[in-house]
Structures are given as C-alpha cells and as structure tokens.
C-alpha cells in the first residue's frame, strides 16, 4: 500500500510534533502493510516562501531519516500539500513543490466557493505539464455547487480521498461508489498524529476489499505503479551518475 497524503515529518506543520511521534506513526503504517508514505506538509504561499519551506522540509526529513538508521520502515517520499494561491500557475517554484521525481502537485482547494479564475489556474497548470491532484476531494463536496466540482474535474485534475471517507458510516456508500466508478485516483490517510488523526489506511483497505473486492483497487494500483516506476527510474539514474 502507498499512502499518498500524510503529515509525517516532525515539527514542520500541524502534523507530527517530534521525531518520536513520527517514528510511532511509521510503526503504525508498517503494521498496516503500508510500504510507501508520501510526506506532504502544508505549504501556504502567504506565510512562507517556497525556498524557506523546502529548506525546513529537508531539515525535518533528514532528522527523521537519521533517527531511522539501521531500522526497517516504510519508504518516505517528499512532497507538499499546496494550499491554492492566486498566481500559482505562474510561480517559478511550483515544480519544486511537486511530489518527488514527478509532476504530481497535491493541491488543497479553498473551502469557500471556487471562482472561475481558480478553475482556470488549475487548468493552466495541467496545460503546462503538471498533474494537479485535489487533496481530500470529499471535504469540498458539501460546500461547492455541483457545477464547480464538475468544472474542476474537467480540468483533468486527479483525485485523492482520505481513508476516513471510507471509514465513516455517513460517507462510506458515496466513497465506495466513487471508487467503483474510478473517480478516485489515490488514497491517503492525511495522518497528523497518533491519536485523533492517526494512520488508518489499512482499515480503509479492509472495508474496500470486503465491500468491493480486491479488483476494485486496480485503478489505484496502476497510479501507484506510475509513481514507483518514476522513483525507481530517478534512483537508477542517480546511481549511474
């Protein structure tokens, strides 16, 4: 399993507070059978420059990797959960915020009604070769007119849903329906800590397999393979150099 969305890295946002918590989270993922975790800390353009954010992310990442030496844990890939900001399609740094070795950009859309300009910016990112991925799409559905959701999907954006979408009895039917219709491209826990927002992707997979069968995950696995192939190619190129 691959967890596409997490706040694993210590001390960088409202996720893990310290290395000990991050190690505890990794232990939970390991027990659930998760082999890859995408570390996607929040990026807010109005409070921090991309360069400063990336510097903090690197320091947080390497402090955690140092603590994990001589231990076996899920592999960690670096990315960001980029809160939508006006002008993001013209930002020279937007590529640096993509998920490691890919053009995938995890975007947190605003929780107020989206403007036509916002939709056009996402479309522009797509035309530039980036692949925006809407973070936790289920969290916007009740607050957006259906036409806005449709307009966003028409840009070619990919969709990430949280495990909680499948775990909540209130939303489970909708989540399973979207997955069966291949309207979900990636799954993530959006884990922040060890208690209130813990790693729970394994529990979501159990429900999916019970209700829809393992074949329902083929679309997710195809997208995950796209990521692992890109990462493997990058690693092989670096080793060759």
N, C-alpha and C positions, 0 to 999 in steps of 0.2 A: 504493500500500500504506500501511496505517496500523499502526504498532507500538504496541500498547495498553499495554505494560509495559516500562519501562526505568528505569535509574538513571543518567540522563544528567547531571543537574545537578551541578556541581562542589562538592566539599567539604562535602556535607551528610550523607552516609551512607557505606556501604561501596562505593559506586559510583565514579564519576569522581573522581579526586583533585584535578584542577585544570582550569582553562579550556582549556588546551592539549589535554588528554585528551578533554574534551567536544567540542571542535571536530573532533578526529580521529574520534571516534565518529560525529558528524554527517556527516562526509565519507564514511564507510563506508555509512551509511544512504542517502545521496544516490546513491552509486554503485550501490546495490542497487535503486533505484527507489522507495524509501520517501519519501512526501511529508509525512507527519504522524507525529510522535513524541510519545507521552504520557509526560511526565516524572513518575514515580511513586516518589519517595523513600520509604524506610521510615519509618513512624510507629509508635512504641512508647509507649503511654499511661503506662507505668510509669516512663519515664525523661524525658519531656518533655511539657509542656502543649501543647495544640493551638495556642494563640496563639504560643508561642515557636517551635514547629515551622513554622508558616505564615510567621512573620517571617523565619526562616532561609531558607525556601524562596524567598521573594520576593527576598531579597538575592542568593541564588545565581542565581536566574533572570535578574535584571536585569544581574548582572555578565556572564553569558554573552551575553545579548542585546546588550549594549554592545560586546562583542568581535566580534559577528557583523555589525555595521553595515556597509552597502554590500556585503554578500555574500549569496549565494543559498543557503539551506539549508532542510531540511525544517522545516515549521511545528512549533512546540513548544506543547503544551497541558499545563497543570499539574494534577496530581492527587496521590495518595498511595497507597502500599501499606500499608494499615492492619492491623497485626497484631491479631488478635482480642483484645479485652479485656472482662472481665466488666463489664456495665453499659453497653456501647457503645450499646445501643438507647435508653437514657435520657439519653445525653450530649447536652447542648445544642449542642455544637460539631460533631456528627458530619456535619452538612450541609456544613460548611466544608472537610471532608476529601474530599468527592466530586470526581470529575473535572470540570474546569472547565465551567461552564454546564450541567451535567447532574445527575441524581440517581444516577448510577452510582458505586458505592463499591467500590473494589478491596480485597478482604479476604484477608489471609493467615491461613488457619486454622492452629491449633496442629498440631504434628507428632506429638503423642501422641493417644490415642484421644479422640474428641469426646464430650462429655457431652450428655444430652438438653437440659440448660439452654442449652448453646451453640447447638444447633439451633433452640431456641425463640427465642433472641435474633435469629438471622438471619431467622427467620420474622417476628418483630416488626418488624424494620427494613423488610421487604418490605411489611407491612401499613401502615406509616407513609408509604409512597410512595417510599422509597428502593429502588434496584435493586442489591443486593449482587452483586458479581462475584467468584467464587472464583479467586484467583490461582493459576496453575500447578497445576491440579487433579491432574495426573499425578503430582505429587510426594507426594500423600497416599495414593494408591490402594493401595500395598502395605502401608501401616501402619494402615489402617482396615478394620473389618468392612464387608462389602458393604452391610449394612443401614444403616450410618451414612452411607455415600455416598448411598444411595437417599434417606434421610431429608433430607439436605442438599439434594439436587436437588428434592425435593418442596416445598421452601420457595419455589420459583420463582427461585432464585439463577441467575445466568448464569455461564458457564464460560469462563475464559481458559486457554489452553495455551501453553507455551513452544515456540519453534521447535525446540529440542533434542529434544522429544518425537517430532518427525518425522525428525530427522537421525540419531538413534541407531538402529542396526540392531536393537537389543534391543526397542525400543518402537515402531518405525515402523508395524508392522502394526496395533497397537492404536490408534495415533493416526489413521491413515487410516480405520479402521473407525468411530471416533467422529465424525470429520469427515463421513464419508459419511452417517451417521445423524443429522446435525445436532445432535450433542451437544457441539459446541464453538461458542461464540459470538464469541470474539475471539482473535486470535493476537498474541503478543508475543515479543520476543527475551529480555526480562529482562536486557538487556545491562548490564554493570557496568564494562567496561574495553575495552582494545584488544587483549587477548591471550587470557586464559583464559576470559573471558565477554564476547566481542565481539558487536556487532550481527550477526545471522545470519538475519534474517527472509527475506531474498531467497533464501537457499539452501533454506529450508523450502518456499517457494512453488514453486521449481523442481521439487522432489520431488512436491508435491501435484499440480501440473499434469501431470507425467509419468505419475503413477500413477492419478489420478482424473479428470484433465481440468479445464479452467477452470471448468466449470459447478459443480463441487464447492464453489467458493468463493462461490456466490451468497448463501448464508446469512450468511457473514462480511461480505460487501459490504453487505448490507441493514442489518446492525447498524452498520457503519461509517458508512453514509449517515445513519442516525439521529443519530450524533454530529456529523457535519459540518453537517447541517441545523440542529441546536441551536446550534452555534457560530456559523454564519452568521447565524441569527436574532438572537443576542445581539450580534454585531458590528453588524448593521444598526440595532438599537435604540439602541446606544451612539452610533453616528454620527448618528442622527436627533436625539438629545438634545444 
